[in-house]
Each structure stands twice: as structure tokens, then as C-alpha cells.
Amino acid sequence: MTFFDFPLPPLPRGAHQRKTWDQPAGSSLALLLAQISRERAGPTVMIARDTHAARNLEDELRVFAGDLPVLHFPDWETLPYDLFAPHPEIVSQRIATLYRLPAVQRGLLVVPVATLMQRLAPRSHIAGFGLSLTRGQRFDLAAEQRRLESSGYRHVPQVNESGDFAVRGALIDIFPMGANEPYRVELLDEDIDSIRSFDPETQRSLHQVDIVELLPAREFPLTEEATKSFRERLRERFPIDVRRCPLYQDLKQGVSPAGIEYYLPLFFERTETLFDYLAGDALFVLGEGALEAAEHFWAQTGERYDQRAHDIERPILPPAELYLPPQSLREHLNNVLRIDLATSDINVPAYDPRAADTGTRAAPDLRGDHLHGAFSQRLRGFLDDSKDCVLIAADSA
């Protein structure tokens, strides 16, 4: 469904042809992003200064986006080097989005700048640890149970949240990462006889399905080979006494220690970032204050590192191994299609689509009194009436 169509100012056509637009007021930013995403191929990525701004914009986008997908990639909601794990629902949503991103042809993604800076598991981990369950498929219960555990799923008495699985005789209950509901798989000998969703509160079966996609339960592998490689890299990097290092001992015993997410680079030969997961035709829109927020986050992370770097029983990785430094972030942004949003007090005439393209022109006036019909009534509730909402587009220097 399209709420309102209007001609857009020129968009960047190459990585080195950056555009600068005025920061739109109120919910008109969401309207503009939705319109951009409709009119071009490739995902549109909005970089917000913090999690609060990202959440508010994402909520507004779901109103204006119509049938365009609005992807959600949440922050872990932990501070760097914290000794507790992100909530399973957060991890589930992150893995589901990472799995979808490489194939997204058109859609919207909003991320806080600190999340964009985060180093991630390589795409091969997210894509390679998936598993499909289909009715009639051969299913070796013991082997698949080991595979689920190595993918990070938790073997529990009763399934309640994402990443749980339970085995009861010829039944296996599992709550796949990225799924909205858990599933009950019933076996007949060594074949899958039926797959049904069920209510985790009542444990009652619901509707039948033919196939279930299982994504990895963690952003890092927990196979015997992966944890062995982790321990070897840990010993190479730090002069630890393995007998007194709880991180080493937990992984040796097959336990995932709290805060293991901040050692993710030790699981892989190399890490990637969201830039790697997104196609080359992705358009990045840099929100006002985002780069300043990146500098602030980097400084805070450095302070937390300095406070914790001297613990010989739990050594930590330097910030540059966990996040893109601000300078590296700028270099990545300089190599992608990009629009910068900035505050401007310049008054310009409204954009006239009949005018010649001189390279600098104003975007449509999105104030409520210039709109019409049912759409105007809906939009007025979001717009800030105290400001003129005029968008300006211009080539940057």
C-alpha cells in the first residue's frame, strides 16, 4: 500500500557522489525513507545516533512502509565487556535478520551507529549452520540432538523461549531462532511423521506445518572443533593459567560462559560487519549526530577496556577487535551509496519537479497543510507542527 507519492530529490548514483539533505522533522523522515525504498532497488539503511532514536523511527516506518519489509536488528542491550548474555529473543531476532539480509532486494533497516560498528560472525556461519525439518524426512534423534547442542540450542525439560529444545520419547519440541512460535516434531521410527506449532504456555498443539527452518542459536559455533580452536587462540593471545581461567574451563566442559559474546573474534579466522551482509546496492542514510555518537561510544568502550584489561584470570580483547573504530567506520561509509542528514537554517523554495536538475534542489514540502485526504489526517498526528518540515537535497563538497 502506498500512502503518498511525491518526486524525490536526486539520489547518489555512486559511492563517491554523496548527497546532503536537511534533517526532516517529526515522522516525515519515516515517510521519506519509505518513499526512497519504493523507488529504488536495494535495501535502505538508516543509521541512527542511538537505540532510542532507532526504535522510534522503526515504529513510524511500519506505518508508512506498507508492504515493504522493515527489518529489525537489535543491539545486544549489554555494555561492552559485560558478564551476562543478551536475552534469547534479541539473539533470535539478530540471527533471523542476518540470515535474511544478503538476499534482501528492497526493504528498510534502522540501526544505531554503535550496532553498525559491531564486528559480526562471518556470513558462512549464519548460512552454514541452518537446518530444515520436513515431513517424511529421515531424522536420527541422537545425531540431531548433538547437532542442535553444537549450534547453541539449549536442552531443557520444557520449551519456553527461542533457542530451547526438549526431547520426550518420540517427540522433540523446539523453538527455532527467528521463529514466532515453537514446533513439535513427532517421529515414526526414524522418519518425521508430523510437525505442529504449539503454545509454550499451555503446551497444546496448534496448526500443522510441512517444513521448519532452524537457524543457529548463537552468533558463534559451539562445536567441539570450534571451542577447541577458541581455547587455542585464547592461550596464544594471553599468558593465562588455564586452570584458573573460568572462560577456558567453562568452554572445555561444554558450557557457554556469561559474556562469551565479547570474545566472538576468537571463534573465527575473521569477522565481518553489517556492511558485508548488505548488497552493494544498499543506500545508507546517515542520521544527524550519528558520527558524533560513534566517537562517544568508542571513547566509552575504551574507558571500559582500560578498567578491565588487567584481570589476568579473565583477559579481554581490545575494542578494535570487537568494533570498527570511528575512522574505519568513516572509510566504510565513504565507499557506499550515502545520504547525510544535517540541520540547516537555510530557507529555500519548494521543489518544482518541472525545474531543470541543477544538482541542488529542495525536496517536497511535507507539512500537514500541504497534504490531502485521509492520508493527511494520519500524518498530522506524527508531524511536529512547531517546525517547518522542508527537506533540502544537495551534492556534498
C-alpha positions as CSV (number, residue, x, y, z in Angstrom):
1,M,0.0,0.0,0.0
2,T,1.4,3.4,-0.9
3,F,0.3,6.3,1.4
4,F,1.6,9.2,-0.6
5,D,3.9,9.5,-3.7
6,F,6.0,12.6,-4.4
7,P,9.1,13.2,-6.6
8,L,12.3,12.8,-4.7
9,P,15.5,14.9,-5.0
10,P,18.4,13.3,-6.8
11,L,19.8,10.2,-5.1
12,P,23.5,9.3,-5.1
13,R,24.4,7.1,-8.1
14,G,27.9,6.1,-7.0
15,A,29.8,5.6,-3.7
16,H,31.7,8.9,-4.2
17,Q,28.7,11.0,-5.1
18,R,27.4,11.7,-1.6
19,K,24.3,13.8,-1.1
20,T,23.4,16.0,1.9
21,W,19.8,16.6,2.8
22,D,18.2,18.6,5.6
23,Q,17.2,16.5,8.6
24,P,13.4,16.2,8.2
25,A,11.2,17.0,11.3
26,G,9.0,14.5,13.0
27,S,7.6,11.5,11.2
28,S,8.3,13.0,7.8
29,L,11.7,11.2,7.9
30,A,10.0,7.8,8.0
31,L,7.7,8.9,5.1
32,L,10.8,10.0,3.1
33,L,12.7,6.7,3.8
34,A,9.7,4.6,2.8
35,Q,9.3,6.6,-0.5
36,I,13.1,6.2,-1.2
37,S,12.8,2.4,-0.7
38,R,9.8,2.1,-3.0
39,E,11.5,4.0,-5.9
40,R,14.9,2.2,-5.9
41,A,16.2,-1.4,-5.9
42,G,18.3,-2.4,-3.0
43,P,17.8,-2.0,0.8
44,T,17.8,1.4,2.5
45,V,19.7,1.5,5.8
46,M,19.1,4.3,8.2
47,I,21.9,4.9,10.8
48,A,20.5,6.5,14.0
49,R,22.5,8.1,16.7
50,D,21.3,5.7,19.4
51,T,18.9,2.8,20.2
52,H,16.0,5.1,21.3
53,A,16.1,7.1,18.0
54,A,16.3,3.8,16.1
55,R,13.3,2.3,17.8
56,N,11.1,5.4,17.4
57,L,11.9,5.6,13.7
58,E,11.3,1.9,13.1
59,D,7.9,2.2,14.7
60,E,7.0,5.0,12.4
61,L,8.3,3.2,9.3
62,R,6.0,0.3,10.0
63,V,3.1,2.8,9.4
64,F,4.4,4.2,6.2
65,A,6.2,1.2,4.7
66,G,3.1,-0.6,3.5
67,D,4.2,-4.0,2.0
68,L,7.9,-3.1,2.2
69,P,9.8,-5.2,4.8
70,V,11.1,-3.3,7.8
71,L,13.9,-5.4,9.2
72,H,14.8,-5.3,12.9
73,F,18.4,-5.8,14.0
74,P,18.5,-5.0,17.7
75,D,21.5,-4.1,19.9
76,W,22.6,-6.7,22.4
77,E,21.4,-4.3,25.1
78,T,24.6,-5.0,27.1
79,L,27.6,-2.8,27.7
80,P,30.9,-3.7,26.2
81,Y,32.6,-6.4,28.3
82,D,29.5,-7.1,30.4
83,L,29.5,-10.6,32.0
84,F,26.0,-11.6,31.1
85,A,24.4,-12.8,27.9
86,P,21.9,-10.9,25.7
87,H,18.2,-12.0,26.0
88,P,17.4,-15.0,23.8
89,E,14.7,-13.1,21.9
90,I,17.3,-10.4,21.0
91,V,19.7,-13.0,19.7
92,S,16.9,-14.7,17.8
93,Q,15.9,-11.5,16.0
94,R,19.5,-10.7,15.2
95,I,20.2,-14.1,13.7
96,A,17.0,-14.0,11.7
97,T,17.9,-10.6,10.2
98,L,21.5,-11.6,9.5
99,Y,20.1,-14.7,7.7
100,R,17.8,-12.6,5.5
101,L,20.0,-9.6,4.8
102,P,22.2,-11.0,1.9
103,A,19.0,-11.8,-0.1
104,V,17.1,-8.6,0.5
105,Q,16.2,-6.9,-2.8
106,R,14.1,-4.0,-1.3
107,G,13.4,-3.0,2.2
108,L,14.3,-0.9,5.2
109,L,16.7,-1.4,8.1
110,V,17.3,1.0,11.0
111,V,20.4,0.5,13.2
112,P,22.0,2.6,15.9
113,V,25.5,3.6,14.8
114,A,27.1,1.6,17.7
115,T,25.4,-1.6,16.3
116,L,26.7,-0.8,12.8
117,M,30.2,-0.6,14.3
118,Q,30.0,-4.1,15.8
119,R,32.0,-6.9,14.3
120,L,29.9,-10.0,13.5
121,A,30.2,-13.6,12.7
122,P,31.0,-14.3,9.0
123,R,28.1,-15.0,6.7
124,S,29.3,-18.6,6.3
125,H,28.4,-19.3,10.0
126,I,24.9,-17.9,9.8
127,A,24.1,-19.6,6.5
128,G,26.1,-22.8,7.1
129,F,24.6,-23.9,10.4
130,G,21.0,-23.9,9.3
131,L,18.8,-27.0,9.2
132,S,15.4,-27.7,7.5
133,L,12.9,-30.2,9.0
134,T,10.4,-31.6,6.6
135,R,7.6,-34.1,7.0
136,G,8.7,-37.5,5.8
137,Q,12.4,-36.7,6.3
138,R,14.8,-39.2,7.9
139,F,15.7,-38.0,11.4
140,D,18.3,-39.6,13.6
141,L,17.3,-38.3,17.0
142,A,20.6,-38.8,18.8
143,A,22.6,-37.2,16.0
144,E,20.3,-34.3,15.5
145,Q,20.3,-33.7,19.3
146,R,24.1,-33.4,19.2
147,R,23.8,-31.1,16.2
148,L,21.3,-28.8,17.9
149,E,23.5,-28.5,21.0
150,S,26.6,-27.7,18.9
151,S,24.5,-25.0,17.2
152,G,23.8,-23.4,20.5
153,Y,20.4,-24.7,21.3
154,R,19.6,-25.4,25.0
155,H,18.4,-28.9,26.0
156,V,15.7,-28.1,28.6
157,P,12.8,-30.1,30.3
158,Q,10.2,-27.8,28.7
159,V,10.4,-25.4,25.8
160,N,9.6,-21.8,26.7
161,E,11.8,-19.4,24.7
162,S,13.8,-19.1,21.5
163,G,16.8,-21.5,21.4
164,D,15.2,-24.2,23.6
165,F,14.6,-27.8,22.7
166,A,13.2,-30.8,24.6
167,V,13.1,-34.5,23.9
168,R,10.3,-36.7,25.2
169,G,10.4,-40.2,23.7
170,A,9.5,-39.9,20.0
171,L,8.7,-36.2,20.3
172,I,11.1,-33.3,20.0
173,D,9.9,-29.8,20.9
174,I,12.0,-26.9,19.5
175,F,11.7,-23.1,19.4
176,P,13.8,-22.1,16.4
177,M,15.7,-18.9,16.4
178,G,13.9,-16.2,14.4
179,A,10.6,-18.0,14.7
180,N,7.4,-16.6,16.3
181,E,6.3,-19.9,17.8
182,P,7.8,-23.3,18.8
183,Y,7.2,-26.6,17.0
184,R,6.5,-30.2,18.0
185,V,8.1,-32.8,15.8
186,E,6.6,-36.3,16.1
187,L,8.7,-39.2,14.9
188,L,7.6,-42.6,13.5
189,D,10.6,-44.9,13.7
190,E,13.3,-42.7,12.1
191,D,11.0,-40.5,10.0
192,I,9.3,-37.2,10.8
193,D,5.6,-38.1,10.9
194,S,4.2,-34.6,11.7
195,I,5.2,-31.1,12.6
196,R,2.9,-28.8,14.6
197,S,3.2,-25.5,16.2
198,F,2.3,-25.3,19.9
199,D,1.6,-22.8,22.6
200,P,4.6,-22.6,25.0
201,E,2.3,-21.6,27.9
202,T,-0.3,-24.3,27.6
203,Q,1.9,-26.8,25.7
204,R,-1.1,-27.5,23.5
205,S,-0.5,-28.3,19.8
206,L,-1.9,-25.9,17.2
207,H,-1.7,-26.0,13.4
208,Q,0.3,-28.4,11.3
209,V,3.2,-27.3,9.0
210,D,5.2,-29.1,6.4
211,I,8.6,-27.5,6.9
212,V,10.5,-25.7,9.7
213,E,13.8,-23.7,9.2
214,L,16.2,-24.0,12.1
215,L,18.8,-21.2,12.3
216,P,21.9,-21.4,14.5
217,A,21.0,-20.5,18.1
218,R,24.1,-18.4,18.7
219,E,26.2,-15.9,16.8
220,F,29.2,-18.2,17.3
221,P,29.6,-22.0,17.0
222,L,29.8,-24.4,19.9
223,T,31.0,-27.4,18.1
224,E,33.9,-29.4,19.7
225,E,36.2,-28.2,16.9
226,A,35.1,-24.5,17.3
227,T,35.6,-24.5,21.1
228,K,38.9,-26.2,20.8
229,S,40.1,-23.6,18.3
230,F,38.8,-20.9,20.7
231,R,40.8,-22.2,23.6
232,E,44.0,-22.4,21.5
233,R,43.6,-18.8,20.3
234,L,42.9,-17.7,23.9
235,R,46.2,-19.3,25.1
236,E,48.1,-17.8,22.1
237,R,46.8,-14.3,22.8
238,F,47.0,-14.2,26.6
239,P,49.5,-15.5,29.2
240,I,46.7,-17.3,31.1
241,D,46.9,-20.1,33.6
242,V,44.2,-22.4,32.1
243,R,43.5,-23.9,35.5
244,R,42.5,-20.5,36.9
245,C,40.7,-19.1,33.8
246,P,37.0,-19.7,34.1
247,L,36.4,-18.8,30.5
248,Y,38.8,-21.6,29.4
249,Q,37.4,-24.2,31.8
250,D,33.8,-23.5,31.0
251,L,34.3,-24.0,27.3
252,K,36.4,-27.1,27.9
253,Q,33.4,-28.6,29.8
254,G,31.0,-27.6,27.0
255,V,29.4,-24.7,29.0
256,S,28.8,-21.3,27.4
257,P,30.2,-18.7,29.9
258,A,28.4,-15.4,30.6
259,G,29.8,-12.6,28.4
260,I,31.2,-15.0,25.8
261,E,29.8,-12.7,23.1
262,Y,32.6,-10.3,23.7
263,Y,35.1,-13.0,22.6
264,L,33.4,-13.7,19.3
265,P,36.5,-13.0,17.2
266,L,38.3,-15.9,18.8
267,F,35.8,-18.3,17.3
268,F,36.6,-17.4,13.7
269,E,39.5,-16.8,11.4
270,R,38.0,-13.4,10.5
271,T,34.9,-11.4,11.4
272,E,32.5,-9.3,9.3
273,T,30.2,-6.3,9.8
274,L,26.8,-5.3,8.5
275,F,28.5,-3.7,5.5
276,D,29.5,-7.3,4.4
277,Y,25.9,-8.6,4.9
278,L,24.4,-5.9,2.8
279,A,24.4,-5.9,-1.0
280,G,26.5,-3.4,-2.9
281,D,23.3,-1.5,-3.9
282,A,22.3,-0.7,-0.3
283,L,21.7,3.0,0.3
284,F,22.9,4.3,3.7
285,V,21.2,7.3,5.2
286,L,23.4,8.8,8.0
287,G,21.3,10.5,10.7
288,E,22.1,13.8,12.3
289,G,24.7,13.3,15.1
290,A,25.4,9.7,14.3
291,L,29.2,10.1,13.7
292,E,29.5,12.1,16.9
293,A,27.7,9.3,18.7
294,A,30.2,6.8,17.2
295,E,33.1,8.8,18.6
296,H,31.4,8.9,22.0
297,F,30.7,5.2,22.0
298,W,34.3,4.5,21.0
299,A,35.6,6.6,23.9
300,Q,33.3,4.9,26.4
301,T,34.3,1.5,25.2
302,G,38.0,2.4,25.6
303,E,37.4,3.5,29.2
304,R,35.6,0.2,30.0
305,Y,38.5,-1.7,28.4
306,D,41.1,0.2,30.5
307,Q,39.1,-0.6,33.6
308,R,39.0,-4.4,32.9
309,A,42.2,-5.1,30.9
310,H,44.3,-6.1,33.9
311,D,42.3,-9.1,35.0
312,I,44.7,-12.0,34.4
313,E,42.1,-14.6,35.0
314,R,39.6,-13.1,32.5
315,P,41.6,-11.2,29.8
316,I,39.6,-9.2,27.3
317,L,40.0,-8.3,23.6
318,P,40.8,-4.7,22.7
319,P,37.9,-2.6,21.3
320,A,39.3,-2.6,17.7
321,E,38.7,-6.4,17.6
322,L,35.1,-6.0,18.6
323,Y,34.1,-2.8,16.8
324,L,35.0,-0.7,13.8
325,P,37.0,2.3,15.1
326,P,35.3,5.6,14.1
327,Q,37.9,6.2,11.3
328,S,37.3,2.7,9.9
329,L,33.5,3.4,10.1
330,R,34.0,6.6,8.0
331,E,36.1,4.7,5.5
332,H,33.3,2.1,5.1
333,L,30.7,4.9,4.7
334,N,32.8,6.6,2.1
335,N,32.6,3.5,-0.1
336,V,28.9,3.0,-0.1
337,L,25.8,4.9,-1.6
338,R,25.2,7.5,1.1
339,I,23.0,10.4,2.1
340,D,23.9,12.6,5.1
341,L,21.2,14.3,7.1
342,A,22.1,17.6,8.7
343,T,20.4,20.6,10.3
344,S,20.2,23.7,8.2
345,D,18.5,27.1,8.7
346,I,18.6,28.0,5.0
347,N,15.2,28.8,3.6
348,V,14.7,27.5,0.0
349,P,11.7,27.5,-2.3
350,A,9.7,24.3,-2.6
351,Y,10.9,21.7,-5.0
352,D,9.4,22.1,-8.5
353,P,9.6,18.8,-10.4
354,R,9.4,20.7,-13.7
355,A,12.6,22.7,-13.0
356,A,15.9,21.7,-14.5
357,D,18.2,19.5,-12.4
358,T,20.9,21.8,-11.3
359,G,22.2,19.5,-8.7
360,T,20.8,21.4,-5.8
361,R,17.0,21.5,-5.1
362,A,14.5,21.2,-2.3
363,A,12.5,18.1,-1.6
364,P,8.7,18.2,-1.3
365,D,7.1,20.3,1.5
366,L,5.7,17.7,3.9
367,R,3.9,20.0,6.2
368,G,0.4,18.8,7.2
369,D,-1.4,21.7,5.5
370,H,0.1,20.7,2.1
371,L,-1.3,17.2,2.2
372,H,-4.8,16.0,1.4
373,G,-7.4,13.4,2.1
374,A,-7.3,10.6,4.7
375,F,-3.5,10.4,4.5
376,S,-3.1,14.0,5.8
377,Q,-5.2,13.2,8.8
378,R,-3.0,10.2,9.6
379,L,0.3,12.1,9.0
380,R,-0.7,15.2,11.0
381,G,-0.7,13.0,14.1
382,F,3.0,12.3,13.6
383,L,4.4,15.6,12.4
384,D,5.8,18.3,14.7
385,D,3.5,21.3,14.0
386,S,6.0,23.6,15.6
387,K,8.5,23.2,12.7
388,D,8.6,23.6,9.0
389,C,9.4,20.2,7.6
390,V,11.3,21.2,4.4
391,L,13.8,18.7,3.0
392,I,16.8,20.0,1.1
393,A,19.0,17.9,-1.1
394,A,22.3,18.9,-2.4
395,D,25.6,17.4,-3.5
396,S,28.2,17.5,-0.8
397,A,31.5,19.0,-1.4
